[in-house]
């Protein structure tokens, strides 16, 4: 969580207003992973259904189990951090969300078909409620 690597994948989705076709992996245990089945599915822009946003992993129960086990390990590490360390990490994450709000808003709009205003409000609401 300290370096917020998952944001790097999404930063590449939008480049100068053009959607880039990417293949996305699952971020589990601090690493990018392909799902066990090797199957993927396309995700289309809901505001322009001819536009493929990228290919995503079609995860199954074994991927969920791997994720849950990784979360158990991460929680053990997290609970051993001091409250001050936790606050610093959460604040860093929220700062990253806030500084990428425009990019994230465009991604939410394309994936969910919301207006850009609604998407931006959703991002900022998440930051404020955390």
Steps between C-alpha positions, in 0.01 A plus 500: 500500500789731566578565135141473373599292193141422392455864400776465242290260292208739492719797416571330168132462409452863411768680305420832340130408491557179304417165654785255482424128468665319788497161661452529875607250761387445858702684763549243776764492768682801360542342156313494170357153434323328214194305611541124533262422214684728260163627373427868444205717401478836324359803676335756274453872547136543601494845342634358171435127477725462194801589713673223695659633819709190551504132580450386858564177685204264527576395855349196665483348848868404503595863430272615780663251736845628404382855563349415840822329608700801389266728696551289813875541469468874432272543802761342728752755373247785523400428861866509605537857373459784743190718476722784376638281218150397401381860491793599280425218252127574487567871453745422219237281330230768536740763368566282197127456440448873526791589272376254234131592532463622141657184355300276732182693422547437127563130566184469711300680229623262231453186708166585663341743256456773763535865414845642564354721774352195678824307464709783642257539790527127569880519515498801732230342717724197547787727606284696746335192654824313560 
